[in-house]
């Protein structure tokens, strides 16, 4: 293989989201905040992965997203964090 051809690795990525309080997840009227849902956090993570691909010229494969709702960031004993 010529030296000019680069071997590209595909980096596997796991994303993680967390909302610890009701105030972070819900509006005063009880509706879910647009940016506070696990799905919104997952989409933001995927967007960031795309940004990293463009910036660093690597290929990333998003393999999973884990979400822990109702757990403080100070508590590392969270189901998805384990």
Backbone as ProteinMPNN parsed JSONL, in Angstrom:
{"seq_chain_A": "XXXXXXXXXXXXXXXXXXXXXXXXXXXXXXXXXXXXXXXXXXXXXXXXXXXXXXXXXXXXXXXXXXXXXXXXXXXXXXXXXX", "coords_chain_A": {"N_chain_A": [[0.853, -1.181, 0.0], [0.649, 2.165, -0.895], [2.328, 4.905, 0.732], [0.913, 7.238, 0.665], [-1.743, 6.679, 0.987], [-4.056, 6.846, 3.527], [-4.813, 5.115, 6.468], [-7.888, 4.871, 7.86], [-9.367, 5.027, 10.949], [-12.335, 3.987, 12.56], [-13.899, 5.477, 15.107], [-15.6, 4.378, 17.891], [-18.385, 5.658, 19.604], [-19.942, 6.422, 22.641], [-22.62, 8.101, 23.981], [-23.766, 10.206, 26.666], [-26.372, 11.322, 28.717], [-27.953, 13.429, 31.192], [-30.401, 14.433, 33.481], [-31.03, 16.064, 36.373], [-32.947, 17.287, 37.987], [-36.445, 18.089, 38.417], [-37.008, 20.674, 37.65], [-35.084, 21.141, 35.709], [-35.941, 19.509, 33.677], [-38.657, 19.993, 33.113], [-41.152, 22.402, 32.134], [-42.857, 25.154, 33.81], [-45.577, 24.74, 33.403], [-45.772, 22.036, 33.304], [-45.12, 20.74, 30.971], [-42.679, 19.039, 28.956], [-39.402, 20.321, 28.762], [-37.907, 21.528, 25.807], [-35.146, 21.203, 25.383], [-34.555, 19.568, 27.487], [-35.189, 16.932, 27.409], [-34.439, 13.393, 27.227], [-34.226, 12.542, 24.553], [-33.692, 14.939, 23.194], [-31.206, 15.572, 24.301], [-29.734, 13.406, 23.366], [-29.824, 13.931, 20.611], [-28.379, 16.34, 20.553], [-25.885, 15.401, 21.326], [-25.3, 13.724, 19.141], [-25.149, 15.666, 17.146], [-22.872, 17.008, 18.026], [-20.969, 15.032, 17.71], [-20.908, 14.873, 14.91], [-19.851, 17.398, 14.402], [-17.291, 17.045, 15.526], [-16.283, 15.126, 13.767], [-16.019, 16.627, 11.399], [-14.194, 18.556, 12.241], [-11.894, 17.167, 13.184], [-11.379, 15.299, 11.275], [-11.848, 12.585, 11.585], [-13.607, 9.462, 11.585], [-16.544, 8.783, 13.225], [-18.564, 6.483, 15.005], [-21.655, 6.404, 16.3], [-22.602, 4.479, 18.843], [-24.281, 4.06, 21.018], [-26.57, 5.646, 23.301], [-26.84, 6.702, 26.552], [-28.99, 7.455, 29.217], [-29.627, 9.084, 32.243], [-32.113, 9.983, 34.243], [-33.088, 12.134, 36.864], [-30.949, 11.892, 38.592], [-28.278, 13.189, 40.481], [-25.362, 14.957, 39.379], [-23.285, 14.795, 41.127], [-23.484, 12.344, 42.225], [-22.09, 9.377, 41.562], [-23.12, 6.903, 41.467], [-24.999, 6.003, 39.457], [-27.358, 4.39, 37.388], [-26.931, 4.318, 34.489], [-24.387, 5.319, 34.344], [-22.716, 3.476, 35.399]], "CA_chain_A": [[0.0, 0.0, 0.0], [1.444, 3.398, -0.925], [2.292, 5.71, 1.946], [-0.02, 8.346, 0.52], [-3.072, 6.258, 1.424], [-4.165, 6.852, 4.982], [-5.737, 4.155, 7.063], [-8.796, 5.612, 8.723], [-10.043, 4.265, 11.984], [-13.663, 4.436, 12.958], [-13.942, 5.518, 16.557], [-16.94, 4.132, 18.411], [-18.722, 6.672, 20.6], [-21.104, 6.268, 23.492], [-22.959, 9.406, 24.553], [-24.428, 10.104, 27.963], [-27.134, 12.495, 29.121], [-28.484, 13.336, 32.542], [-31.184, 15.546, 33.999], [-31.127, 15.696, 37.784], [-34.084, 17.858, 38.715], [-37.687, 18.329, 37.675], [-36.9, 22.018, 37.079], [-34.263, 21.063, 34.504], [-36.609, 18.705, 32.654], [-40.027, 20.39, 32.811], [-41.587, 23.795, 32.238], [-43.778, 25.387, 34.927], [-46.904, 24.192, 33.092], [-45.688, 20.578, 33.323], [-44.659, 20.191, 29.696], [-41.247, 18.728, 28.903], [-38.572, 21.328, 28.095], [-37.418, 21.052, 24.518], [-33.758, 20.76, 25.509], [-34.378, 18.792, 28.706], [-35.588, 15.537, 27.237], [-33.349, 12.492, 26.834], [-34.112, 12.533, 23.094], [-33.015, 16.183, 22.799], [-29.802, 15.444, 24.677], [-29.14, 12.458, 22.425], [-29.637, 14.642, 19.339], [-27.272, 17.296, 20.713], [-24.65, 14.609, 21.321], [-25.053, 13.315, 17.764], [-24.691, 16.863, 16.426], [-21.498, 17.28, 18.441], [-20.139, 14.014, 17.062], [-20.743, 15.321, 13.522], [-18.909, 18.528, 14.461], [-15.952, 16.492, 15.755], [-15.851, 14.493, 12.52], [-15.561, 17.677, 10.477], [-13.036, 19.273, 12.785], [-10.71, 16.329, 13.371], [-11.229, 14.417, 10.113], [-11.993, 11.194, 11.973], [-14.947, 8.912, 11.424], [-17.091, 8.315, 14.493], [-19.803, 5.713, 14.925], [-22.424, 6.529, 17.543], [-23.091, 3.121, 19.096], [-25.328, 4.028, 22.028], [-26.77, 6.812, 24.157], [-27.355, 6.316, 27.862], [-29.578, 8.605, 29.893], [-30.039, 8.931, 33.638], [-32.952, 11.091, 34.697], [-33.344, 12.183, 38.292], [-29.741, 11.625, 39.376], [-27.358, 14.311, 40.589], [-24.034, 14.759, 38.819], [-22.367, 14.489, 42.238], [-23.665, 10.937, 42.549], [-21.598, 8.523, 40.481], [-23.831, 5.626, 41.536], [-26.149, 6.158, 38.575], [-27.441, 3.168, 36.581], [-26.31, 4.448, 33.187], [-22.981, 5.707, 34.509], [-21.963, 2.314, 35.837]], "C_chain_A": [[0.898, 1.244, 0.0], [1.29, 4.199, 0.367], [1.272, 6.841, 1.872], [-1.45, 7.976, 0.945], [-3.089, 6.174, 2.944], [-5.153, 5.78, 5.422], [-6.59, 4.929, 8.057], [-9.456, 4.666, 9.708], [-11.431, 4.845, 12.193], [-13.711, 4.336, 14.476], [-15.382, 5.335, 17.026], [-17.198, 5.069, 19.587], [-19.986, 6.272, 21.338], [-21.383, 7.638, 24.091], [-23.792, 9.201, 25.813], [-25.138, 11.413, 28.278], [-27.725, 12.3, 30.501], [-29.257, 14.602, 32.864], [-31.467, 15.204, 35.455], [-32.364, 16.219, 38.488], [-35.29, 18.033, 37.801], [-37.613, 19.681, 36.983], [-36.076, 22.019, 35.791], [-35.008, 20.382, 33.359], [-37.957, 19.256, 32.203], [-40.249, 21.891, 32.968], [-42.546, 23.919, 33.425], [-45.163, 24.799, 34.678], [-46.914, 22.663, 33.037], [-45.241, 19.947, 32.026], [-43.142, 19.996, 29.731], [-40.513, 19.85, 28.188], [-37.981, 20.721, 26.826], [-35.999, 20.505, 24.649], [-33.514, 19.899, 26.74], [-34.746, 17.329, 28.576], [-34.378, 14.67, 26.89], [-33.139, 12.469, 25.319], [-33.384, 13.785, 22.595], [-31.533, 16.121, 23.145], [-29.07, 14.496, 23.731], [-28.863, 13.149, 21.086], [-28.505, 15.66, 19.419], [-25.934, 16.574, 20.707], [-24.298, 14.178, 19.902], [-24.567, 14.494, 16.919], [-23.24, 17.182, 16.767], [-20.538, 16.265, 17.814], [-19.887, 14.393, 15.603], [-19.758, 16.482, 13.443], [-17.474, 18.003, 14.626], [-15.412, 15.811, 14.504], [-15.298, 15.519, 11.545], [-14.266, 18.316, 10.973], [-11.768, 18.431, 12.792], [-10.47, 15.331, 12.247], [-11.18, 12.937, 10.506], [-13.409, 10.751, 11.673], [-15.381, 8.347, 12.779], [-18.362, 7.522, 14.231], [-20.484, 5.791, 16.281], [-23.082, 5.184, 17.819], [-24.213, 3.063, 20.118], [-25.403, 5.367, 22.751], [-27.416, 6.325, 25.442], [-27.859, 7.572, 28.551], [-29.986, 8.229, 31.308], [-30.837, 10.158, 34.029], [-33.146, 10.99, 36.198], [-32.142, 11.881, 39.165], [-28.826, 12.841, 39.339], [-26.023, 13.957, 39.939], [-22.995, 14.433, 39.884], [-22.407, 13.018, 42.612], [-23.185, 10.083, 41.379], [-22.241, 7.144, 40.51], [-25.139, 5.758, 40.767], [-26.179, 4.94, 37.656], [-26.707, 3.255, 35.241], [-24.837, 4.759, 33.244], [-22.113, 4.511, 34.862], [-21.423, 1.584, 34.674]], "O_chain_A": [[1.81, 1.349, 0.82], [0.24, 4.164, 1.009], [0.82, 7.343, 2.902], [-2.265, 8.855, 1.227], [-2.248, 5.518, 3.559], [-6.199, 5.583, 4.802], [-6.074, 5.561, 8.978], [-10.026, 3.641, 9.333], [-11.657, 6.043, 12.022], [-13.58, 3.255, 15.05], [-16.276, 6.064, 16.598], [-16.342, 5.249, 20.453], [-20.969, 5.839, 20.736], [-20.483, 8.268, 24.647], [-24.433, 8.166, 25.998], [-24.563, 12.49, 28.12], [-27.97, 11.175, 30.937], [-28.814, 15.709, 32.555], [-32.074, 14.173, 35.744], [-32.788, 15.646, 39.492], [-35.163, 18.114, 36.579], [-38.095, 19.831, 35.86], [-36.34, 22.809, 34.885], [-34.729, 20.656, 32.192], [-38.372, 19.034, 31.065], [-39.634, 22.551, 33.805], [-42.992, 22.913, 33.977], [-45.85, 24.404, 35.62], [-47.951, 22.061, 32.756], [-45.004, 18.74, 31.977], [-42.425, 20.699, 30.443], [-40.945, 20.291, 27.123], [-37.608, 19.549, 26.793], [-35.685, 19.456, 24.086], [-32.371, 19.534, 27.013], [-34.624, 16.568, 29.536], [-33.402, 15.163, 26.323], [-32.003, 12.385, 24.851], [-32.56, 13.706, 21.684], [-30.694, 16.57, 22.363], [-27.93, 14.75, 23.343], [-27.795, 12.971, 20.501], [-27.753, 15.826, 18.459], [-24.958, 17.074, 20.149], [-23.137, 14.254, 19.499], [-23.681, 14.338, 16.079], [-22.467, 17.582, 15.896], [-19.42, 16.616, 17.433], [-18.767, 14.247, 15.113], [-18.932, 16.545, 12.532], [-16.557, 18.464, 13.946], [-14.22, 15.905, 14.21], [-14.246, 15.314, 10.94], [-13.355, 18.579, 10.188], [-10.692, 18.919, 12.448], [-9.478, 14.601, 12.259], [-10.539, 12.134, 9.828], [-14.308, 11.579, 11.523], [-14.677, 7.543, 13.39], [-19.139, 7.856, 13.337], [-19.958, 5.306, 17.283], [-24.012, 4.788, 17.116], [-25.015, 2.13, 20.103], [-24.429, 6.118, 22.806], [-28.422, 5.616, 25.413], [-27.228, 8.626, 28.477], [-30.608, 7.192, 31.538], [-30.287, 11.254, 34.134], [-33.342, 9.902, 36.739], [-32.296, 11.637, 40.362], [-28.626, 13.447, 38.287], [-25.606, 12.799, 39.949], [-21.947, 13.863, 39.581], [-21.481, 12.503, 43.238], [-23.813, 10.072, 40.321], [-21.936, 6.303, 39.664], [-26.229, 5.645, 41.328], [-25.128, 4.499, 37.191], [-25.941, 2.354, 34.899], [-24.108, 4.489, 32.29], [-20.901, 4.537, 34.645], [-20.753, 0.565, 34.842]]}, "name": "protein", "num_of_chains": 1, "seq": "XXXXXXXXXXXXXXXXXXXXXXXXXXXXXXXXXXXXXXXXXXXXXXXXXXXXXXXXXXXXXXXXXXXXXXXXXXXXXXXXXX"}
